[in-house]
Amino acid sequence: MSNPDLDLSTPETALHAFEDACRGGDRDLAQRCRNFEHEAELLLHHPRARGNAALPAADPAAVADALEREWRQARLPDFLGVATSVAAVEHFGGRFFVVTQNVRNADGRTFSHRLYMSHSEGGWAVLRPVPAYEAPAEPKPWWAVWR
């Protein structure tokens, strides 16, 4: 895939572009599928996105720079033999969405996971996985426990 062919028009095409770039070892192309400014905004303004962990007040640009540095230092994800499809896209707030992705590994195991994505005039961007535990969006009534 060459840079002019980068398709970020839908959540699925953006995820596949990211995966293909990682498979090819092209960190710069994979980074074009990310948006660190949006990820910083997500972390600073939406506690559920960080698993309700406390985060000190910070400059969004500094957080975005730190996220980009962390990305540059980490190994690229390994998508060799992995096939994925988008099962659901849910609006999270503002420009942010939670995408449920079905994954089939090379050994045939399947699972689903959720990750945050954003949408802007530049297209869709891959942000970060949803924390393993998400607090319920609204509290359930006491009698709902027995359902």
N, CA, C and O atoms as a GROMACS GRO file, in nm:
protein
  588
    1MET      N    1   0.087  -0.118   0.000
    1MET     CA    2   0.000   0.000   0.000
    1MET      C    3   0.091   0.123   0.000
    1MET      O    4   0.182   0.134   0.082
    2SER      N    5   0.065   0.213  -0.090
    2SER     CA    6   0.143   0.337  -0.093
    2SER      C    7   0.066   0.448  -0.024
    2SER      O    8  -0.055   0.438  -0.004
    3ASN      N    9   0.135   0.552   0.011
    3ASN     CA   10   0.074   0.661   0.086
    3ASN      C   11  -0.048   0.723   0.019
    3ASN      O   12  -0.147   0.750   0.088
    4PRO      N   13  -0.047   0.747  -0.115
    4PRO     CA   14  -0.167   0.806  -0.176
    4PRO      C   15  -0.289   0.715  -0.167
    4PRO      O   16  -0.402   0.762  -0.175
    5ASP      N   17  -0.267   0.585  -0.150
    5ASP     CA   18  -0.378   0.490  -0.144
    5ASP      C   19  -0.435   0.472  -0.004
    5ASP      O   20  -0.522   0.388   0.017
    6LEU      N   21  -0.388   0.548   0.091
    6LEU     CA   22  -0.434   0.533   0.228
    6LEU      C   23  -0.582   0.571   0.237
    6LEU      O   24  -0.619   0.686   0.211
    7ASP      N   25  -0.665   0.475   0.275
    7ASP     CA   26  -0.810   0.496   0.281
    7ASP      C   27  -0.854   0.495   0.427
    7ASP      O   28  -0.851   0.391   0.493
    8LEU      N   29  -0.893   0.610   0.477
    8LEU     CA   30  -0.940   0.624   0.614
    8LEU      C   31  -1.088   0.664   0.616
    8LEU      O   32  -1.133   0.729   0.710
    9SER      N   33  -1.161   0.626   0.513
    9SER     CA   34  -1.299   0.674   0.496
    9SER      C   35  -1.400   0.604   0.585
    9SER      O   36  -1.508   0.659   0.610
   10THR      N   37  -1.370   0.485   0.634
   10THR     CA   38  -1.460   0.412   0.724
   10THR      C   39  -1.378   0.353   0.838
   10THR      O   40  -1.256   0.342   0.826
   11PRO      N   41  -1.442   0.316   0.948
   11PRO     CA   42  -1.366   0.253   1.056
   11PRO      C   43  -1.294   0.126   1.009
   11PRO      O   44  -1.178   0.102   1.045
   12GLU      N   45  -1.361   0.044   0.928
   12GLU     CA   46  -1.300  -0.081   0.884
   12GLU      C   47  -1.180  -0.058   0.792
   12GLU      O   48  -1.077  -0.123   0.806
   13THR      N   49  -1.193   0.035   0.697
   13THR     CA   50  -1.080   0.059   0.608
   13THR      C   51  -0.963   0.122   0.682
   13THR      O   52  -0.847   0.094   0.651
   14ALA      N   53  -0.990   0.206   0.780
   14ALA     CA   54  -0.882   0.265   0.860
   14ALA      C   55  -0.811   0.158   0.942
   14ALA      O   56  -0.688   0.157   0.949
   15LEU      N   57  -0.887   0.067   1.003
   15LEU     CA   58  -0.826  -0.042   1.079
   15LEU      C   59  -0.745  -0.133   0.989
   15LEU      O   60  -0.635  -0.175   1.026
   16HIS      N   61  -0.798  -0.166   0.871
   16HIS     CA   62  -0.724  -0.253   0.779
   16HIS      C   63  -0.598  -0.184   0.727
   16HIS      O   64  -0.495  -0.249   0.710
   17ALA      N   65  -0.604  -0.053   0.702
   17ALA     CA   66  -0.486   0.021   0.660
   17ALA      C   67  -0.380   0.017   0.770
   17ALA      O   68  -0.261  -0.001   0.741
   18PHE      N   69  -0.421   0.035   0.894
   18PHE     CA   70  -0.329   0.029   1.008
   18PHE      C   71  -0.266  -0.110   1.018
   18PHE      O   72  -0.144  -0.123   1.033
   19GLU      N   73  -0.349  -0.214   1.009
   19GLU     CA   74  -0.299  -0.352   1.018
   19GLU      C   75  -0.202  -0.384   0.904
   19GLU      O   76  -0.097  -0.444   0.927
   20ASP      N   77  -0.236  -0.343   0.781
   20ASP     CA   78  -0.149  -0.368   0.666
   20ASP      C   79  -0.016  -0.296   0.682
   20ASP      O   80   0.089  -0.352   0.649
   21ALA      N   81  -0.019  -0.174   0.732
   21ALA     CA   82   0.106  -0.099   0.753
   21ALA      C   83   0.192  -0.169   0.858
   21ALA      O   84   0.314  -0.177   0.843
   22CYS      N   85   0.130  -0.219   0.963
   22CYS     CA   86   0.206  -0.291   1.067
   22CYS      C   87   0.263  -0.422   1.012
   22CYS      O   88   0.377  -0.456   1.040
   23ARG      N   89   0.182  -0.494   0.932
   23ARG     CA   90   0.231  -0.618   0.870
   23ARG      C   91   0.354  -0.590   0.783
   23ARG      O   92   0.448  -0.669   0.781
   24GLY      N   93   0.352  -0.477   0.712
   24GLY     CA   94   0.463  -0.440   0.625
   24GLY      C   95   0.578  -0.373   0.696
   24GLY      O   96   0.679  -0.341   0.633
   25GLY      N   97   0.565  -0.351   0.827
   25GLY     CA   98   0.672  -0.287   0.903
   25GLY      C   99   0.686  -0.138   0.874
   25GLY      O  100   0.792  -0.080   0.902
   26ASP      N  101   0.583  -0.075   0.820
   26ASP     CA  102   0.589   0.067   0.784
   26ASP      C  103   0.531   0.151   0.899
   26ASP      O  104   0.411   0.179   0.902
   27ARG      N  105   0.616   0.189   0.992
   27ARG     CA  106   0.573   0.265   1.110
   27ARG      C  107   0.514   0.400   1.070
   27ARG      O  108   0.416   0.444   1.131
   28ASP      N  109   0.573   0.467   0.971
   28ASP     CA  110   0.523   0.599   0.932
   28ASP      C  111   0.382   0.590   0.875
   28ASP      O  112   0.298   0.674   0.906
   29LEU      N  113   0.356   0.489   0.793
   29LEU     CA  114   0.222   0.472   0.737
   29LEU      C  115   0.123   0.433   0.847
   29LEU      O  116   0.010   0.482   0.850
   30ALA      N  117   0.165   0.346   0.937
   30ALA     CA  118   0.080   0.307   1.051
   30ALA      C  119   0.048   0.430   1.136
   30ALA      O  120  -0.064   0.445   1.184
   31GLN      N  121   0.145   0.518   1.153
   31GLN     CA  122   0.124   0.639   1.233
   31GLN      C  123   0.023   0.732   1.166
   31GLN      O  124  -0.048   0.805   1.236
   32ARG      N  125   0.016   0.732   1.034
   32ARG     CA  126  -0.083   0.815   0.964
   32ARG      C  127  -0.225   0.766   0.992
   32ARG      O  128  -0.321   0.841   0.970
   33CYS      N  129  -0.239   0.644   1.039
   33CYS     CA  130  -0.371   0.588   1.074
   33CYS      C  131  -0.408   0.623   1.218
   33CYS      O  132  -0.519   0.593   1.262
   34ARG      N  133  -0.318   0.684   1.291
   34ARG     CA  134  -0.338   0.723   1.430
   34ARG      C  135  -0.360   0.874   1.437
   34ARG      O  136  -0.332   0.945   1.340
   35ASN      N  137  -0.410   0.922   1.552
   35ASN     CA  138  -0.421   1.066   1.574
   35ASN      C  139  -0.394   1.090   1.723
   35ASN      O  140  -0.482   1.072   1.807
   36PHE      N  141  -0.271   1.132   1.754
   36PHE     CA  142  -0.231   1.147   1.893
   36PHE      C  143  -0.296   1.267   1.960
   36PHE      O  144  -0.316   1.266   2.082
   37GLU      N  145  -0.331   1.370   1.884
   37GLU     CA  146  -0.402   1.484   1.942
   37GLU      C  147  -0.541   1.441   1.989
   37GLU      O  148  -0.585   1.480   2.098
   38HIS      N  149  -0.610   1.362   1.907
   38HIS     CA  150  -0.742   1.312   1.947
   38HIS      C  151  -0.730   1.219   2.066
   38HIS      O  152  -0.812   1.222   2.158
   39GLU      N  153  -0.626   1.134   2.066
   39GLU     CA  154  -0.607   1.042   2.177
   39GLU      C  155  -0.581   1.117   2.307
   39GLU      O  156  -0.632   1.078   2.412
   40ALA      N  157  -0.503   1.223   2.301
   40ALA     CA  158  -0.478   1.305   2.420
   40ALA      C  159  -0.608   1.368   2.470
   40ALA      O  160  -0.634   1.369   2.590
   41GLU      N  161  -0.688   1.420   2.378
   41GLU     CA  162  -0.817   1.477   2.416
   41GLU      C  163  -0.906   1.373   2.481
   41GLU      O  164  -0.972   1.400   2.582
   42LEU      N  165  -0.909   1.254   2.424
   42LEU     CA  166  -0.989   1.144   2.479
   42LEU      C  167  -0.946   1.113   2.623
   42LEU      O  168  -1.030   1.101   2.712
   43LEU      N  169  -0.816   1.101   2.645
   43LEU     CA  170  -0.766   1.067   2.778
   43LEU      C  171  -0.790   1.179   2.880
   43LEU      O  172  -0.823   1.151   2.995
   44LEU      N  173  -0.776   1.303   2.838
   44LEU     CA  174  -0.790   1.415   2.930
   44LEU      C  175  -0.934   1.448   2.965
   44LEU      O  176  -0.962   1.496   3.075
   45HIS      N  177  -1.026   1.422   2.873
   45HIS     CA  178  -1.164   1.468   2.893
   45HIS      C  179  -1.266   1.357   2.914
   45HIS      O  180  -1.382   1.386   2.944
   46HIS      N  181  -1.226   1.232   2.900
   46HIS     CA  182  -1.320   1.121   2.917
   46HIS      C  183  -1.261   1.017   3.011
   46HIS      O  184  -1.188   0.928   2.966
   47PRO      N  185  -1.290   1.024   3.141
   47PRO     CA  186  -1.230   0.932   3.238
   47PRO      C  187  -1.253   0.785   3.204
   47PRO      O  188  -1.166   0.702   3.233
   48ARG      N  189  -1.368   0.750   3.144
   48ARG     CA  190  -1.392   0.609   3.111
   48ARG      C  191  -1.290   0.557   3.011
   48ARG      O  192  -1.262   0.437   3.010
   49ALA      N  193  -1.233   0.643   2.929
   49ALA     CA  194  -1.136   0.600   2.828
   49ALA      C  195  -1.004   0.558   2.890
   49ALA      O  196  -0.927   0.485   2.828
   50ARG      N  197  -0.978   0.602   3.009
   50ARG     CA  198  -0.854   0.563   3.077
   50ARG      C  199  -0.882   0.470   3.194
   50ARG      O  200  -0.798   0.456   3.283
   51GLY      N  201  -0.998   0.408   3.194
   51GLY     CA  202  -1.032   0.314   3.301
   51GLY      C  203  -1.057   0.384   3.432
   51GLY      O  204  -1.036   0.325   3.538
   52ASN      N  205  -1.102   0.508   3.428
   52ASN     CA  206  -1.130   0.591   3.546
   52ASN      C  207  -1.007   0.616   3.632
   52ASN      O  208  -1.020   0.660   3.746
   53ALA      N  209  -0.888   0.589   3.579
   53ALA     CA  210  -0.765   0.620   3.653
   53ALA      C  211  -0.746   0.771   3.658
   53ALA      O  212  -0.778   0.842   3.562
   54ALA      N  213  -0.694   0.819   3.768
   54ALA     CA  214  -0.669   0.963   3.781
   54ALA      C  215  -0.558   1.005   3.684
   54ALA      O  216  -0.461   0.932   3.663
   55LEU      N  217  -0.575   1.121   3.628
   55LEU     CA  218  -0.475   1.175   3.537
   55LEU      C  219  -0.454   1.321   3.576
   55LEU      O  220  -0.550   1.398   3.579
   56PRO      N  221  -0.332   1.360   3.604
   56PRO     CA  222  -0.310   1.499   3.643
   56PRO      C  223  -0.343   1.593   3.528
   56PRO      O  224  -0.333   1.555   3.411
   57ALA      N  225  -0.384   1.714   3.561
   57ALA     CA  226  -0.411   1.814   3.459
   57ALA      C  227  -0.286   1.834   3.376
   57ALA      O  228  -0.176   1.849   3.429
   58ALA      N  229  -0.303   1.834   3.246
   58ALA     CA  230  -0.186   1.846   3.160
   58ALA      C  231  -0.224   1.920   3.033
   58ALA      O  232  -0.342   1.932   2.998
   59ASP      N  233  -0.124   1.969   2.966
   59ASP     CA  234  -0.141   2.035   2.838
   59ASP      C  235  -0.167   1.927   2.732
   59ASP      O  236  -0.087   1.835   2.718
   60PRO      N  237  -0.277   1.938   2.657
   60PRO     CA  238  -0.308   1.836   2.556
   60PRO      C  239  -0.195   1.813   2.457
   60PRO      O  240  -0.171   1.699   2.415
   61ALA      N  241  -0.124   1.919   2.418
   61ALA     CA  242  -0.014   1.904   2.323
   61ALA      C  243   0.100   1.821   2.384
   61ALA      O  244   0.162   1.741   2.315
   62ALA      N  245   0.126   1.842   2.513
   62ALA     CA  246   0.232   1.765   2.580
   62ALA      C  247   0.192   1.618   2.591
   62ALA      O  248   0.276   1.529   2.574
   63VAL      N  249   0.066   1.592   2.619
   63VAL     CA  250   0.018   1.454   2.628
   63VAL      C  251   0.028   1.389   2.490
   63VAL      O  252   0.071   1.274   2.479
   64ALA      N  253  -0.012   1.460   2.385
   64ALA     CA  254  -0.003   1.406   2.249
   64ALA      C  255   0.141   1.375   2.212
   64ALA      O  256   0.168   1.271   2.151
   65ASP      N  257   0.234   1.463   2.248
   65ASP     CA  258   0.376   1.438   2.221
   65ASP      C  259   0.425   1.314   2.296
   65ASP      O  260   0.500   1.233   2.241
   66ALA      N  261   0.383   1.299   2.421
   66ALA     CA  262   0.423   1.182   2.500
   66ALA      C  263   0.366   1.054   2.439
   66ALA      O  264   0.435   0.952   2.434
   67LEU      N  265   0.242   1.058   2.393
   67LEU     CA  266   0.182   0.941   2.330
   67LEU      C  267   0.255   0.905   2.201
   67LEU      O  268   0.277   0.787   2.172
   68GLU      N  269   0.292   1.006   2.124
   68GLU     CA  270   0.366   0.979   2.000
   68GLU      C  271   0.504   0.922   2.028
   68GLU      O  272   0.547   0.831   1.958
   69ARG      N  273   0.574   0.974   2.129
   69ARG     CA  274   0.705   0.920   2.167
   69ARG      C  275   0.692   0.774   2.210
   69ARG      O  276   0.773   0.689   2.172
   70GLU      N  277   0.589   0.746   2.290
   70GLU     CA  278   0.565   0.609   2.335
   70GLU      C  279   0.540   0.517   2.214
   70GLU      O  280   0.591   0.405   2.210
   71TRP      N  281   0.463   0.565   2.117
   71TRP     CA  282   0.435   0.488   1.995
   71TRP      C  283   0.564   0.460   1.919
   71TRP      O  284   0.586   0.348   1.871
   72ARG      N  285   0.649   0.560   1.907
   72ARG     CA  286   0.776   0.546   1.833
   72ARG      C  287   0.869   0.444   1.900
   72ARG      O  288   0.947   0.377   1.832
   73GLN      N  289   0.862   0.432   2.032
   73GLN     CA  290   0.953   0.344   2.105
   73GLN      C  291   0.901   0.200   2.115
   73GLN      O  292   0.978   0.107   2.139
   74ALA      N  293   0.772   0.182   2.097
   74ALA     CA  294   0.712   0.048   2.112
   74ALA      C  295   0.728  -0.031   1.982
   74ALA      O  296   0.744   0.025   1.874
   75ARG      N  297   0.722  -0.164   1.996
   75ARG     CA  298   0.720  -0.250   1.878
   75ARG      C  299   0.586  -0.236   1.807
   75ARG      O  300   0.484  -0.213   1.871
   76LEU      N  301   0.588  -0.249   1.677
   76LEU     CA  302   0.463  -0.248   1.602
   76LEU      C  303   0.381  -0.373   1.637
   76LEU      O  304   0.439  -0.479   1.660
   77PRO      N  305   0.250  -0.362   1.642
   77PRO     CA  306   0.168  -0.480   1.668
   77PRO      C  307   0.190  -0.584   1.558
   77PRO      O  308   0.217  -0.549   1.443
   78ASP      N  309   0.179  -0.711   1.594
   78ASP     CA  310   0.200  -0.821   1.500
   78ASP      C  311   0.065  -0.869   1.448
   78ASP      O  312  -0.012  -0.931   1.522
   79PHE      N  313   0.036  -0.841   1.323
   79PHE     CA  314  -0.090  -0.882   1.262
   79PHE      C  315  -0.071  -0.994   1.160
   79PHE      O  316  -0.159  -1.019   1.078
   80LEU      N  317   0.044  -1.060   1.163
   80LEU     CA  318   0.072  -1.167   1.068
   80LEU      C  319  -0.028  -1.280   1.086
   80LEU      O  320  -0.039  -1.336   1.195
   81GLY      N  321  -0.100  -1.315   0.980
   81GLY     CA  322  -0.198  -1.423   0.986
   81GLY      C  323  -0.328  -1.388   1.055
   81GLY      O  324  -0.411  -1.476   1.079
   82VAL      N  325  -0.348  -1.261   1.089
   82VAL     CA  326  -0.467  -1.217   1.161
   82VAL      C  327  -0.567  -1.160   1.060
   82VAL      O  328  -0.531  -1.080   0.973
   83ALA      N  329  -0.693  -1.201   1.073
   83ALA     CA  330  -0.800  -1.145   0.990
   83ALA      C  331  -0.900  -1.076   1.083
   83ALA      O  332  -0.935  -1.130   1.188
   84THR      N  333  -0.945  -0.958   1.045
   84THR     CA  334  -1.036  -0.883   1.131
   84THR      C  335  -1.154  -0.830   1.052
   84THR      O  336  -1.149  -0.815   0.929
   85SER      N  337  -1.260  -0.801   1.126
   85SER     CA  338  -1.376  -0.733   1.068
   85SER      C  339  -1.441  -0.650   1.177
   85SER      O  340  -1.433  -0.683   1.295
   86VAL      N  341  -1.505  -0.542   1.137
   86VAL     CA  342  -1.574  -0.455   1.232
   86VAL      C  343  -1.715  -0.508   1.252
   86VAL      O  344  -1.789  -0.527   1.156
   87ALA      N  345  -1.751  -0.533   1.378
   87ALA     CA  346  -1.884  -0.586   1.410
   87ALA      C  347  -1.981  -0.475   1.449
   87ALA      O  348  -2.100  -0.485   1.421
   88ALA      N  349  -1.932  -0.368   1.514
   88ALA     CA  350  -2.020  -0.261   1.560
   88ALA      C  351  -1.940  -0.133   1.578
   88ALA      O  352  -1.822  -0.136   1.612
   89VAL      N  353  -2.007  -0.021   1.555
   89VAL     CA  354  -1.950   0.112   1.580
   89VAL      C  355  -2.051   0.187   1.664
   89VAL      O  356  -2.165   0.208   1.622
   90GLU      N  357  -2.009   0.228   1.785
   90GLU     CA  358  -2.098   0.299   1.877
   90GLU      C  359  -2.042   0.438   1.904
   90GLU      O  360  -1.922   0.454   1.926
   91HIS      N  361  -2.128   0.538   1.901
   91HIS     CA  362  -2.084   0.674   1.932
   91HIS      C  363  -2.052   0.681   2.081
   91HIS      O  364  -2.131   0.637   2.164
   92PHE      N  365  -1.936   0.736   2.114
   92PHE     CA  366  -1.892   0.748   2.253
   92PHE      C  367  -1.913   0.889   2.305
   92PHE      O  368  -1.954   0.907   2.420
   93GLY      N  369  -1.886   0.988   2.224
   93GLY     CA  370  -1.901   1.128   2.264
   93GLY      C  371  -1.818   1.216   2.172
   93GLY      O  372  -1.702   1.186   2.146
   94GLY      N  373  -1.877   1.324   2.124
   94GLY     CA  374  -1.804   1.414   2.035
   94GLY      C  375  -1.759   1.341   1.910
   94GLY      O  376  -1.840   1.280   1.840
   95ARG      N  377  -1.630   1.347   1.883
   95ARG     CA  378  -1.574   1.283   1.764
   95ARG      C  379  -1.530   1.139   1.790
   95ARG      O  380  -1.472   1.075   1.702
   96PHE      N  381  -1.558   1.088   1.909
   96PHE     CA  382  -1.507   0.957   1.950
   96PHE      C  383  -1.611   0.846   1.937
   96PHE      O  384  -1.730   0.866   1.959
   97PHE      N  385  -1.560   0.728   1.901
   97PHE     CA  386  -1.644   0.610   1.880
   97PHE      C  387  -1.576   0.489   1.942
   97PHE      O  388  -1.453   0.484   1.953
   98VAL      N  389  -1.657   0.391   1.984
   98VAL     CA  390  -1.605   0.262   2.029
   98VAL      C  391  -1.638   0.162   1.920
   98VAL      O  392  -1.754   0.146   1.881
   99VAL      N  393  -1.536   0.095   1.870
   99VAL     CA  394  -1.551  -0.001   1.761
   99VAL      C  395  -1.526  -0.141   1.816
   99VAL      O  396  -1.423  -0.167   1.878
  100THR      N  397  -1.621  -0.231   1.791
  100THR     CA  398  -1.604  -0.372   1.826
  100THR      C  399  -1.550  -0.442   1.703
  100THR      O  400  -1.607  -0.433   1.595
  101GLN      N  401  -1.439  -0.512   1.722
  101GLN     CA  402  -1.371  -0.577   1.612
  101GLN      C  403  -1.363  -0.727   1.638
  101GLN      O  404  -1.318  -0.769   1.745
  102ASN      N  405  -1.405  -0.807   1.541
  102ASN     CA  406  -1.388  -0.952   1.549
  102ASN      C  407  -1.252  -0.988   1.491
  102ASN      O  408  -1.212  -0.937   1.387
  103VAL      N  409  -1.182  -1.077   1.561
  103VAL     CA  410  -1.045  -1.111   1.523
  103VAL      C  411  -1.033  -1.263   1.511
  103VAL      O  412  -1.083  -1.337   1.596
  104ARG      N  413  -0.967  -1.308   1.404
  104ARG     CA  414  -0.934  -1.450   1.389
  104ARG      C  415  -0.783  -1.459   1.374
  104ARG      O  416  -0.725  -1.405   1.280
  105ASN      N  417  -0.719  -1.528   1.470
  105ASN     CA  418  -0.574  -1.546   1.467
  105ASN      C  419  -0.535  -1.652   1.364
  105ASN      O  420  -0.621  -1.724   1.313
  106ALA      N  421  -0.407  -1.659   1.335
  106ALA     CA  422  -0.356  -1.756   1.238
  106ALA      C  423  -0.385  -1.900   1.282
  106ALA      O  424  -0.400  -1.988   1.197
  107ASP      N  425  -0.393  -1.924   1.413
  107ASP     CA  426  -0.421  -2.060   1.462
  107ASP      C  427  -0.570  -2.092   1.467
  107ASP      O  428  -0.608  -2.200   1.514
  108GLY      N  429  -0.655  -2.001   1.420
  108GLY     CA  430  -0.798  -2.026   1.412
  108GLY      C  431  -0.878  -1.976   1.532
  108GLY      O  432  -1.001  -1.976   1.527
  109ARG      N  433  -0.810  -1.934   1.639
  109ARG     CA  434  -0.883  -1.881   1.755
  109ARG      C  435  -0.950  -1.751   1.718
  109ARG      O  436  -0.894  -1.670   1.644
  110THR      N  437  -1.071  -1.730   1.770
  110THR     CA  438  -1.144  -1.607   1.743
  110THR      C  439  -1.179  -1.538   1.874
  110THR      O  440  -1.199  -1.603   1.977
  111PHE      N  441  -1.187  -1.407   1.869
  111PHE     CA  442  -1.229  -1.327   1.983
  111PHE      C  443  -1.273  -1.191   1.933
  111PHE      O  444  -1.251  -1.156   1.817
  112SER      N  445  -1.333  -1.115   2.019
  112SER     CA  446  -1.371  -0.977   1.989
  112SER      C  447  -1.303  -0.885   2.088
  112SER      O  448  -1.279  -0.923   2.203
  113HIS      N  449  -1.272  -0.768   2.045
  113HIS     CA  450  -1.222  -0.666   2.136
  113HIS      C  451  -1.274  -0.531   2.090
  113HIS      O  452  -1.323  -0.516   1.978
  114ARG      N  453  -1.261  -0.433   2.178
  114ARG     CA  454  -1.314  -0.300   2.150
  114ARG      C  455  -1.200  -0.199   2.157
  114ARG      O  456  -1.109  -0.212   2.238
  115LEU      N  457  -1.208  -0.100   2.071
  115LEU     CA  458  -1.107   0.005   2.073
  115LEU      C  459  -1.172   0.138   2.039
  115LEU      O  460  -1.280   0.144   1.980
  116TYR      N  461  -1.103   0.243   2.079
  116TYR     CA  462  -1.151   0.378   2.050
  116TYR      C  463  -1.099   0.422   1.915
  116TYR      O  464  -0.985   0.392   1.877
  117MET      N  465  -1.184   0.492   1.843
  117MET     CA  466  -1.146   0.555   1.718
  117MET      C  467  -1.205   0.695   1.718
  117MET      O  468  -1.296   0.726   1.794
  118SER      N  469  -1.152   0.779   1.632
  118SER     CA  470  -1.208   0.913   1.618
  118SER      C  471  -1.237   0.938   1.471
  118SER      O  472  -1.184   0.872   1.382
  119HIS      N  473  -1.324   1.036   1.448
  119HIS     CA  474  -1.358   1.073   1.312
  119HIS      C  475  -1.350   1.224   1.299
  119HIS      O  476  -1.403   1.298   1.382
  120SER      N  477  -1.284   1.269   1.195
  120SER     CA  478  -1.273   1.412   1.167
  120SER      C  479  -1.268   1.430   1.016
  120SER      O  480  -1.286   1.334   0.941
  121GLU      N  481  -1.244   1.552   0.973
  121GLU     CA  482  -1.238   1.579   0.829
  121GLU      C  483  -1.129   1.500   0.759
  121GLU      O  484  -1.137   1.476   0.639
  122GLY      N  485  -1.027   1.459   0.832
  122GLY     CA  486  -0.917   1.379   0.775
  122GLY      C  487  -0.949   1.231   0.766
  122GLY      O  488  -0.869   1.154   0.714
  123GLY      N  489  -1.065   1.190   0.814
  123GLY     CA  490  -1.104   1.050   0.811
  123GLY      C  491  -1.103   0.989   0.950
  123GLY      O  492  -1.102   1.060   1.050
  124TRP      N  493  -1.105   0.858   0.954
  124TRP     CA  494  -1.106   0.783   1.080
  124TRP      C  495  -0.964   0.761   1.128
  124TRP      O  496  -0.871   0.751   1.048
  125ALA      N  497  -0.947   0.754   1.260
  125ALA     CA  498  -0.815   0.730   1.319
  125ALA      C  499  -0.828   0.627   1.431
  125ALA      O  500  -0.924   0.627   1.507
  126VAL      N  501  -0.728   0.540   1.440
  126VAL     CA  502  -0.719   0.439   1.545
  126VAL      C  503  -0.660   0.505   1.668
  126VAL      O  504  -0.555   0.569   1.660
  127LEU      N  505  -0.726   0.491   1.784
  127LEU     CA  506  -0.674   0.554   1.905
  127LEU      C  507  -0.615   0.454   2.001
  127LEU      O  508  -0.492   0.440   2.006
  128ARG      N  509  -0.695   0.384   2.077
  128ARG     CA  510  -0.643   0.293   2.180
  128ARG      C  511  -0.748   0.192   2.216
  128ARG      O  512  -0.867   0.214   2.192
  129PRO      N  513  -0.706   0.077   2.273
  129PRO     CA  514  -0.805  -0.021   2.318
  129PRO      C  515  -0.891   0.033   2.431
  129PRO      O  516  -0.846   0.117   2.509
  130VAL      N  517  -1.012  -0.015   2.439
  130VAL     CA  518  -1.101   0.018   2.549
  130VAL      C  519  -1.048  -0.055   2.672
  130VAL      O  520  -1.009  -0.171   2.661
  131PRO      N  521  -1.044   0.010   2.790
  131PRO     CA  522  -0.999  -0.059   2.911
  131PRO      C  523  -1.080  -0.187   2.933
  131PRO      O  524  -1.198  -0.194   2.899
  132ALA      N  525  -1.015  -0.287   2.989
  132ALA     CA  526  -1.080  -0.418   3.009
  132ALA      C  527  -1.208  -0.405   3.090
  132ALA      O  528  -1.306  -0.475   3.064
  133TYR      N  529  -1.209  -0.317   3.187
  133TYR     CA  530  -1.330  -0.296   3.267
  133TYR      C  531  -1.381  -0.156   3.241
  133TYR      O  532  -1.310  -0.058   3.262
  134GLU      N  533  -1.504  -0.147   3.196
  134GLU     CA  534  -1.569  -0.018   3.178
  134GLU      C  535  -1.679  -0.006   3.282
  134GLU      O  536  -1.762  -0.096   3.294
  135ALA      N  537  -1.681   0.100   3.354
  135ALA     CA  538  -1.791   0.124   3.448
  135ALA      C  539  -1.920   0.139   3.368
  135ALA      O  540  -1.917   0.195   3.258
  136PRO      N  541  -2.032   0.092   3.419
  136PRO     CA  542  -2.158   0.108   3.347
  136PRO      C  543  -2.186   0.256   3.319
  136PRO      O  544  -2.155   0.343   3.400
  137ALA      N  545  -2.244   0.281   3.204
  137ALA     CA  546  -2.273   0.419   3.164
  137ALA      C  547  -2.374   0.483   3.259
  137ALA      O  548  -2.364   0.602   3.288
  138GLU      N  549  -2.470   0.405   3.307
  138GLU     CA  550  -2.566   0.457   3.403
  138GLU      C  551  -2.595   0.347   3.504
  138GLU      O  552  -2.599   0.230   3.468
  139PRO      N  553  -2.616   0.383   3.629
  139PRO     CA  554  -2.638   0.281   3.731
  139PRO      C  555  -2.769   0.205   3.707
  139PRO      O  556  -2.869   0.262   3.663
  140LYS      N  557  -2.765   0.075   3.737
  140LYS     CA  558  -2.884  -0.007   3.724
  140LYS      C  559  -2.963   0.001   3.854
  140LYS      O  560  -2.905   0.018   3.961
  141PRO      N  561  -3.096  -0.010   3.846
  141PRO     CA  562  -3.176  -0.015   3.969
  141PRO      C  563  -3.142  -0.142   4.047
  141PRO      O  564  -3.098  -0.241   3.988
  142TRP      N  565  -3.163  -0.140   4.178
  142TRP     CA  566  -3.122  -0.251   4.263
  142TRP      C  567  -3.186  -0.383   4.221
  142TRP      O  568  -3.124  -0.488   4.238
  143TRP      N  569  -3.308  -0.380   4.166
  143TRP     CA  570  -3.374  -0.503   4.130
  143TRP      C  571  -3.323  -0.562   3.999
  143TRP      O  572  -3.356  -0.677   3.967
  144ALA      N  573  -3.242  -0.489   3.922
  144ALA     CA  574  -3.190  -0.540   3.796
  144ALA      C  575  -3.082  -0.645   3.817
  144ALA      O  576  -3.044  -0.715   3.722
  145VAL      N  577  -3.031  -0.658   3.939
  145VAL     CA  578  -2.929  -0.756   3.969
  145VAL      C  579  -2.979  -0.897   3.944
  145VAL      O  580  -2.900  -0.984   3.907
  146TRP      N  581  -3.107  -0.923   3.963
  146TRP     CA  582  -3.160  -1.059   3.952
  146TRP      C  583  -3.204  -1.092   3.811
  146TRP      O  584  -3.255  -1.202   3.789
  147ARG      N  585  -3.188  -1.007   3.717
  147ARG     CA  586  -3.228  -1.037   3.578
  147ARG      C  587  -3.128  -1.122   3.509
  147ARG      O  588  -3.145  -1.156   3.392
   0.00000   0.00000   0.00000
